[in-house]
């Protein structure tokens, strides 16, 4: 991935990744994954309730 590519998506600055920067990116990515999982489980639960 090009240095600025993810930064363009997240509104950050285009600099070579530092360990702190990489850690922040991983944390943001994990937050996104957890939010997607939460929304999927909520949607699954709602559709199961509608089907019942």
mmCIF file of the N, C-alpha and C atoms, coordinates in Angstrom:
data_MODEL
# 
_entry.id   MODEL 
# 
loop_
_atom_site.group_PDB 
_atom_site.id 
_atom_site.type_symbol 
_atom_site.label_atom_id 
_atom_site.label_alt_id 
_atom_site.label_comp_id 
_atom_site.label_asym_id 
_atom_site.label_entity_id 
_atom_site.label_seq_id 
_atom_site.pdbx_PDB_ins_code 
_atom_site.Cartn_x 
_atom_site.Cartn_y 
_atom_site.Cartn_z 
_atom_site.occupancy 
_atom_site.B_iso_or_equiv 
_atom_site.pdbx_formal_charge 
_atom_site.auth_seq_id 
_atom_site.auth_comp_id 
_atom_site.auth_asym_id 
_atom_site.auth_atom_id 
_atom_site.pdbx_PDB_model_num 
ATOM 1   N N  . UNK A 1 1  ? 0.850   -1.176  0.000  1.00 0.00 ? 1  UNK A N  1 
ATOM 2   C CA . UNK A 1 1  ? 0.000   0.000   0.000  1.00 0.00 ? 1  UNK A CA 1 
ATOM 3   C C  . UNK A 1 1  ? 0.897   1.241   0.000  1.00 0.00 ? 1  UNK A C  1 
ATOM 4   N N  . UNK A 1 2  ? 0.483   2.215   -0.761 1.00 0.00 ? 2  UNK A N  1 
ATOM 5   C CA . UNK A 1 2  ? 1.216   3.478   -0.808 1.00 0.00 ? 2  UNK A CA 1 
ATOM 6   C C  . UNK A 1 2  ? 1.013   4.196   0.514  1.00 0.00 ? 2  UNK A C  1 
ATOM 7   N N  . UNK A 1 3  ? 2.049   4.904   0.991  1.00 0.00 ? 3  UNK A N  1 
ATOM 8   C CA . UNK A 1 3  ? 1.984   5.558   2.299  1.00 0.00 ? 3  UNK A CA 1 
ATOM 9   C C  . UNK A 1 3  ? 0.726   6.397   2.482  1.00 0.00 ? 3  UNK A C  1 
ATOM 10  N N  . UNK A 1 4  ? 0.384   7.208   1.495  1.00 0.00 ? 4  UNK A N  1 
ATOM 11  C CA . UNK A 1 4  ? -0.735  8.127   1.651  1.00 0.00 ? 4  UNK A CA 1 
ATOM 12  C C  . UNK A 1 4  ? -2.085  7.517   1.380  1.00 0.00 ? 4  UNK A C  1 
ATOM 13  N N  . UNK A 1 5  ? -2.145  6.302   0.888  1.00 0.00 ? 5  UNK A N  1 
ATOM 14  C CA . UNK A 1 5  ? -3.409  5.711   0.460  1.00 0.00 ? 5  UNK A CA 1 
ATOM 15  C C  . UNK A 1 5  ? -4.405  5.583   1.608  1.00 0.00 ? 5  UNK A C  1 
ATOM 16  N N  . UNK A 1 6  ? -3.998  4.964   2.701  1.00 0.00 ? 6  UNK A N  1 
ATOM 17  C CA . UNK A 1 6  ? -4.888  4.820   3.849  1.00 0.00 ? 6  UNK A CA 1 
ATOM 18  C C  . UNK A 1 6  ? -5.139  6.173   4.496  1.00 0.00 ? 6  UNK A C  1 
ATOM 19  N N  . UNK A 1 7  ? -4.110  7.034   4.507  1.00 0.00 ? 7  UNK A N  1 
ATOM 20  C CA . UNK A 1 7  ? -4.261  8.356   5.086  1.00 0.00 ? 7  UNK A CA 1 
ATOM 21  C C  . UNK A 1 7  ? -5.336  9.155   4.362  1.00 0.00 ? 7  UNK A C  1 
ATOM 22  N N  . UNK A 1 8  ? -5.419  9.002   3.050  1.00 0.00 ? 8  UNK A N  1 
ATOM 23  C CA . UNK A 1 8  ? -6.449  9.710   2.293  1.00 0.00 ? 8  UNK A CA 1 
ATOM 24  C C  . UNK A 1 8  ? -7.837  9.269   2.735  1.00 0.00 ? 8  UNK A C  1 
ATOM 25  N N  . UNK A 1 9  ? -7.978  8.016   3.079  1.00 0.00 ? 9  UNK A N  1 
ATOM 26  C CA . UNK A 1 9  ? -9.267  7.500   3.527  1.00 0.00 ? 9  UNK A CA 1 
ATOM 27  C C  . UNK A 1 9  ? -9.586  7.930   4.950  1.00 0.00 ? 9  UNK A C  1 
ATOM 28  N N  . UNK A 1 10 ? -8.561  8.067   5.783  1.00 0.00 ? 10 UNK A N  1 
ATOM 29  C CA . UNK A 1 10 ? -8.792  8.380   7.191  1.00 0.00 ? 10 UNK A CA 1 
ATOM 30  C C  . UNK A 1 10 ? -8.580  9.847   7.514  1.00 0.00 ? 10 UNK A C  1 
ATOM 31  N N  . UNK A 1 11 ? -8.155  10.640  6.539  1.00 0.00 ? 11 UNK A N  1 
ATOM 32  C CA . UNK A 1 11 ? -7.955  12.055  6.775  1.00 0.00 ? 11 UNK A CA 1 
ATOM 33  C C  . UNK A 1 11 ? -6.645  12.378  7.476  1.00 0.00 ? 11 UNK A C  1 
ATOM 34  N N  . UNK A 1 12 ? -5.707  11.433  7.480  1.00 0.00 ? 12 UNK A N  1 
ATOM 35  C CA . UNK A 1 12 ? -4.434  11.653  8.150  1.00 0.00 ? 12 UNK A CA 1 
ATOM 36  C C  . UNK A 1 12 ? -3.430  12.312  7.236  1.00 0.00 ? 12 UNK A C  1 
ATOM 37  N N  . UNK A 1 13 ? -2.187  12.361  7.674  1.00 0.00 ? 13 UNK A N  1 
ATOM 38  C CA . UNK A 1 13 ? -1.121  12.957  6.879  1.00 0.00 ? 13 UNK A CA 1 
ATOM 39  C C  . UNK A 1 13 ? -0.363  11.855  6.162  1.00 0.00 ? 13 UNK A C  1 
ATOM 40  N N  . UNK A 1 14 ? 0.156   12.193  5.008  1.00 0.00 ? 14 UNK A N  1 
ATOM 41  C CA . UNK A 1 14 ? 0.889   11.224  4.202  1.00 0.00 ? 14 UNK A CA 1 
ATOM 42  C C  . UNK A 1 14 ? 2.354   11.199  4.615  1.00 0.00 ? 14 UNK A C  1 
ATOM 43  N N  . UNK A 1 15 ? 2.683   10.320  5.537  1.00 0.00 ? 15 UNK A N  1 
ATOM 44  C CA . UNK A 1 15 ? 4.054   10.158  6.010  1.00 0.00 ? 15 UNK A CA 1 
ATOM 45  C C  . UNK A 1 15 ? 4.372   8.675   6.086  1.00 0.00 ? 15 UNK A C  1 
ATOM 46  N N  . UNK A 1 16 ? 5.640   8.320   6.002  1.00 0.00 ? 16 UNK A N  1 
ATOM 47  C CA . UNK A 1 16 ? 5.992   6.909   6.187  1.00 0.00 ? 16 UNK A CA 1 
ATOM 48  C C  . UNK A 1 16 ? 5.507   6.432   7.555  1.00 0.00 ? 16 UNK A C  1 
ATOM 49  N N  . UNK A 1 17 ? 4.997   5.224   7.634  1.00 0.00 ? 17 UNK A N  1 
ATOM 50  C CA . UNK A 1 17 ? 4.426   4.755   8.894  1.00 0.00 ? 17 UNK A CA 1 
ATOM 51  C C  . UNK A 1 17 ? 5.473   4.605   9.995  1.00 0.00 ? 17 UNK A C  1 
ATOM 52  N N  . UNK A 1 18 ? 5.133   5.099   11.153 1.00 0.00 ? 18 UNK A N  1 
ATOM 53  C CA . UNK A 1 18 ? 5.944   4.872   12.341 1.00 0.00 ? 18 UNK A CA 1 
ATOM 54  C C  . UNK A 1 18 ? 5.245   3.777   13.138 1.00 0.00 ? 18 UNK A C  1 
ATOM 55  N N  . UNK A 1 19 ? 5.909   3.248   14.144 1.00 0.00 ? 19 UNK A N  1 
ATOM 56  C CA . UNK A 1 19 ? 5.276   2.185   14.924 1.00 0.00 ? 19 UNK A CA 1 
ATOM 57  C C  . UNK A 1 19 ? 4.003   2.706   15.598 1.00 0.00 ? 19 UNK A C  1 
ATOM 58  N N  . UNK A 1 20 ? 4.016   3.973   16.048 1.00 0.00 ? 20 UNK A N  1 
ATOM 59  C CA . UNK A 1 20 ? 2.820   4.549   16.672 1.00 0.00 ? 20 UNK A CA 1 
ATOM 60  C C  . UNK A 1 20 ? 1.707   4.689   15.647 1.00 0.00 ? 20 UNK A C  1 
ATOM 61  N N  . UNK A 1 21 ? 2.077   5.139   14.453 1.00 0.00 ? 21 UNK A N  1 
ATOM 62  C CA . UNK A 1 21 ? 1.106   5.306   13.368 1.00 0.00 ? 21 UNK A CA 1 
ATOM 63  C C  . UNK A 1 21 ? 0.482   3.958   12.998 1.00 0.00 ? 21 UNK A C  1 
ATOM 64  N N  . UNK A 1 22 ? 1.315   2.944   12.875 1.00 0.00 ? 22 UNK A N  1 
ATOM 65  C CA . UNK A 1 22 ? 0.832   1.605   12.525 1.00 0.00 ? 22 UNK A CA 1 
ATOM 66  C C  . UNK A 1 22 ? -0.103  1.088   13.619 1.00 0.00 ? 22 UNK A C  1 
ATOM 67  N N  . UNK A 1 23 ? 0.258   1.338   14.868 1.00 0.00 ? 23 UNK A N  1 
ATOM 68  C CA . UNK A 1 23 ? -0.585  0.901   15.982 1.00 0.00 ? 23 UNK A CA 1 
ATOM 69  C C  . UNK A 1 23 ? -1.948  1.597   15.940 1.00 0.00 ? 23 UNK A C  1 
ATOM 70  N N  . UNK A 1 24 ? -1.957  2.891   15.633 1.00 0.00 ? 24 UNK A N  1 
ATOM 71  C CA . UNK A 1 24 ? -3.220  3.629   15.537 1.00 0.00 ? 24 UNK A CA 1 
ATOM 72  C C  . UNK A 1 24 ? -4.070  3.102   14.383 1.00 0.00 ? 24 UNK A C  1 
ATOM 73  N N  . UNK A 1 25 ? -3.426  2.815   13.249 1.00 0.00 ? 25 UNK A N  1 
ATOM 74  C CA . UNK A 1 25 ? -4.164  2.283   12.104 1.00 0.00 ? 25 UNK A CA 1 
ATOM 75  C C  . UNK A 1 25 ? -4.776  0.923   12.435 1.00 0.00 ? 25 UNK A C  1 
ATOM 76  N N  . UNK A 1 26 ? -3.992  0.072   13.114 1.00 0.00 ? 26 UNK A N  1 
ATOM 77  C CA . UNK A 1 26 ? -4.522  -1.244  13.495 1.00 0.00 ? 26 UNK A CA 1 
ATOM 78  C C  . UNK A 1 26 ? -5.691  -1.096  14.449 1.00 0.00 ? 26 UNK A C  1 
ATOM 79  N N  . UNK A 1 27 ? -5.593  -0.148  15.379 1.00 0.00 ? 27 UNK A N  1 
ATOM 80  C CA . UNK A 1 27 ? -6.670  0.074   16.334 1.00 0.00 ? 27 UNK A CA 1 
ATOM 81  C C  . UNK A 1 27 ? -7.937  0.550   15.621 1.00 0.00 ? 27 UNK A C  1 
ATOM 82  N N  . UNK A 1 28 ? -7.767  1.470   14.648 1.00 0.00 ? 28 UNK A N  1 
ATOM 83  C CA . UNK A 1 28 ? -8.923  1.949   13.884 1.00 0.00 ? 28 UNK A CA 1 
ATOM 84  C C  . UNK A 1 28 ? -9.540  0.815   13.067 1.00 0.00 ? 28 UNK A C  1 
ATOM 85  N N  . UNK A 1 29 ? -8.679  -0.004  12.451 1.00 0.00 ? 29 UNK A N  1 
ATOM 86  C CA . UNK A 1 29 ? -9.184  -1.128  11.666 1.00 0.00 ? 29 UNK A CA 1 
ATOM 87  C C  . UNK A 1 29 ? -9.928  -2.114  12.562 1.00 0.00 ? 29 UNK A C  1 
ATOM 88  N N  . UNK A 1 30 ? -9.406  -2.368  13.747 1.00 0.00 ? 30 UNK A N  1 
ATOM 89  C CA . UNK A 1 30 ? -10.077 -3.271  14.686 1.00 0.00 ? 30 UNK A CA 1 
ATOM 90  C C  . UNK A 1 30 ? -11.426 -2.691  15.110 1.00 0.00 ? 30 UNK A C  1 
ATOM 91  N N  . UNK A 1 31 ? -11.471 -1.383  15.369 1.00 0.00 ? 31 UNK A N  1 
ATOM 92  C CA . UNK A 1 31 ? -12.736 -0.743  15.723 1.00 0.00 ? 31 UNK A CA 1 
ATOM 93  C C  . UNK A 1 31 ? -13.765 -0.927  14.613 1.00 0.00 ? 31 UNK A C  1 
ATOM 94  N N  . UNK A 1 32 ? -13.326 -0.778  13.368 1.00 0.00 ? 32 UNK A N  1 
ATOM 95  C CA . UNK A 1 32 ? -14.232 -0.947  12.228 1.00 0.00 ? 32 UNK A CA 1 
ATOM 96  C C  . UNK A 1 32 ? -14.727 -2.384  12.148 1.00 0.00 ? 32 UNK A C  1 
ATOM 97  N N  . UNK A 1 33 ? -13.822 -3.333  12.308 1.00 0.00 ? 33 UNK A N  1 
ATOM 98  C CA . UNK A 1 33 ? -14.200 -4.756  12.247 1.00 0.00 ? 33 UNK A CA 1 
ATOM 99  C C  . UNK A 1 33 ? -15.199 -5.089  13.357 1.00 0.00 ? 33 UNK A C  1 
ATOM 100 N N  . UNK A 1 34 ? -14.935 -4.600  14.567 1.00 0.00 ? 34 UNK A N  1 
ATOM 101 C CA . UNK A 1 34 ? -15.843 -4.878  15.681 1.00 0.00 ? 34 UNK A CA 1 
ATOM 102 C C  . UNK A 1 34 ? -17.209 -4.249  15.453 1.00 0.00 ? 34 UNK A C  1 
ATOM 103 N N  . UNK A 1 35 ? -17.245 -3.050  14.892 1.00 0.00 ? 35 UNK A N  1 
ATOM 104 C CA . UNK A 1 35 ? -18.521 -2.394  14.599 1.00 0.00 ? 35 UNK A CA 1 
ATOM 105 C C  . UNK A 1 35 ? -19.291 -3.167  13.532 1.00 0.00 ? 35 UNK A C  1 
ATOM 106 N N  . UNK A 1 36 ? -18.595 -3.640  12.503 1.00 0.00 ? 36 UNK A N  1 
ATOM 107 C CA . UNK A 1 36 ? -19.253 -4.430  11.451 1.00 0.00 ? 36 UNK A CA 1 
ATOM 108 C C  . UNK A 1 36 ? -19.823 -5.714  12.041 1.00 0.00 ? 36 UNK A C  1 
ATOM 109 N N  . UNK A 1 37 ? -19.049 -6.387  12.888 1.00 0.00 ? 37 UNK A N  1 
ATOM 110 C CA . UNK A 1 37 ? -19.531 -7.627  13.517 1.00 0.00 ? 37 UNK A CA 1 
ATOM 111 C C  . UNK A 1 37 ? -20.758 -7.359  14.384 1.00 0.00 ? 37 UNK A C  1 
ATOM 112 N N  . UNK A 1 38 ? -20.733 -6.234  15.123 1.00 0.00 ? 38 UNK A N  1 
ATOM 113 C CA . UNK A 1 38 ? -21.868 -5.885  15.979 1.00 0.00 ? 38 UNK A CA 1 
ATOM 114 C C  . UNK A 1 38 ? -23.110 -5.636  15.126 1.00 0.00 ? 38 UNK A C  1 
ATOM 115 N N  . UNK A 1 39 ? -22.944 -4.886  14.038 1.00 0.00 ? 39 UNK A N  1 
ATOM 116 C CA . UNK A 1 39 ? -24.088 -4.595  13.165 1.00 0.00 ? 39 UNK A CA 1 
ATOM 117 C C  . UNK A 1 39 ? -24.622 -5.859  12.503 1.00 0.00 ? 39 UNK A C  1 
ATOM 118 N N  . UNK A 1 40 ? -23.713 -6.751  12.092 1.00 0.00 ? 40 UNK A N  1 
ATOM 119 C CA . UNK A 1 40 ? -24.160 -7.999  11.473 1.00 0.00 ? 40 UNK A CA 1 
ATOM 120 C C  . UNK A 1 40 ? -24.943 -8.862  12.464 1.00 0.00 ? 40 UNK A C  1 
ATOM 121 N N  . UNK A 1 41 ? -24.460 -8.976  13.687 1.00 0.00 ? 41 UNK A N  1 
ATOM 122 C CA . UNK A 1 41 ? -25.160 -9.806  14.666 1.00 0.00 ? 41 UNK A CA 1 
ATOM 123 C C  . UNK A 1 41 ? -26.509 -9.184  15.024 1.00 0.00 ? 41 UNK A C  1 
ATOM 124 N N  . UNK A 1 42 ? -26.561 -7.855  15.080 1.00 0.00 ? 42 UNK A N  1 
ATOM 125 C CA . UNK A 1 42 ? -27.832 -7.177  15.352 1.00 0.00 ? 42 UNK A CA 1 
ATOM 126 C C  . UNK A 1 42 ? -28.822 -7.407  14.216 1.00 0.00 ? 42 UNK A C  1 
ATOM 127 N N  . UNK A 1 43 ? -28.343 -7.309  12.977 1.00 0.00 ? 43 UNK A N  1 
ATOM 128 C CA . UNK A 1 43 ? -29.211 -7.538  11.823 1.00 0.00 ? 43 UNK A CA 1 
ATOM 129 C C  . UNK A 1 43 ? -29.692 -8.986  11.778 1.00 0.00 ? 43 UNK A C  1 
ATOM 130 N N  . UNK A 1 44 ? -28.807 -9.923  12.107 1.00 0.00 ? 44 UNK A N  1 
ATOM 131 C CA . UNK A 1 44 ? -29.181 -11.341 12.129 1.00 0.00 ? 44 UNK A CA 1 
ATOM 132 C C  . UNK A 1 44 ? -30.251 -11.592 13.187 1.00 0.00 ? 44 UNK A C  1 
ATOM 133 N N  . UNK A 1 45 ? -30.064 -10.987 14.355 1.00 0.00 ? 45 UNK A N  1 
ATOM 134 C CA . UNK A 1 45 ? -31.030 -11.143 15.438 1.00 0.00 ? 45 UNK A CA 1 
ATOM 135 C C  . UNK A 1 45 ? -32.389 -10.568 15.036 1.00 0.00 ? 45 UNK A C  1 
ATOM 136 N N  . UNK A 1 46 ? -32.382 -9.401  14.413 1.00 0.00 ? 46 UNK A N  1 
ATOM 137 C CA . UNK A 1 46 ? -33.645 -8.774  13.996 1.00 0.00 ? 46 UNK A CA 1 
ATOM 138 C C  . UNK A 1 46 ? -34.371 -9.606  12.955 1.00 0.00 ? 46 UNK A C  1 
ATOM 139 N N  . UNK A 1 47 ? -33.610 -10.142 11.991 1.00 0.00 ? 47 UNK A N  1 
ATOM 140 C CA . UNK A 1 47 ? -34.273 -10.951 10.959 1.00 0.00 ? 47 UNK A CA 1 
ATOM 141 C C  . UNK A 1 47 ? -34.800 -12.252 11.555 1.00 0.00 ? 47 UNK A C  1 
ATOM 142 N N  . UNK A 1 48 ? -34.112 -12.788 12.555 1.00 0.00 ? 48 UNK A N  1 
ATOM 143 C CA . UNK A 1 48 ? -34.597 -13.998 13.225 1.00 0.00 ? 48 UNK A CA 1 
ATOM 144 C C  . UNK A 1 48 ? -35.876 -13.697 14.003 1.00 0.00 ? 48 UNK A C  1 
ATOM 145 N N  . UNK A 1 49 ? -35.940 -12.518 14.616 1.00 0.00 ? 49 UNK A N  1 
ATOM 146 C CA . UNK A 1 49 ? -37.153 -12.137 15.344 1.00 0.00 ? 49 UNK A CA 1 
ATOM 147 C C  . UNK A 1 49 ? -38.332 -11.959 14.386 1.00 0.00 ? 49 UNK A C  1 
ATOM 148 N N  . UNK A 1 50 ? -38.072 -11.380 13.216 1.00 0.00 ? 50 UNK A N  1 
ATOM 149 C CA . UNK A 1 50 ? -39.136 -11.188 12.224 1.00 0.00 ? 50 UNK A CA 1 
ATOM 150 C C  . UNK A 1 50 ? -39.632 -12.533 11.700 1.00 0.00 ? 50 UNK A C  1 
ATOM 151 N N  . UNK A 1 51 ? -38.713 -13.486 11.532 1.00 0.00 ? 51 UNK A N  1 
ATOM 152 C CA . UNK A 1 51 ? -39.082 -14.791 10.991 1.00 0.00 ? 51 UNK A CA 1 
ATOM 153 C C  . UNK A 1 51 ? -39.884 -15.602 12.004 1.00 0.00 ? 51 UNK A C  1 
ATOM 154 N N  . UNK A 1 52 ? -39.674 -15.336 13.282 1.00 0.00 ? 52 UNK A N  1 
ATOM 155 C CA . UNK A 1 52 ? -40.345 -16.115 14.330 1.00 0.00 ? 52 UNK A CA 1 
ATOM 156 C C  . UNK A 1 52 ? -41.791 -15.684 14.511 1.00 0.00 ? 52 UNK A C  1 
# 
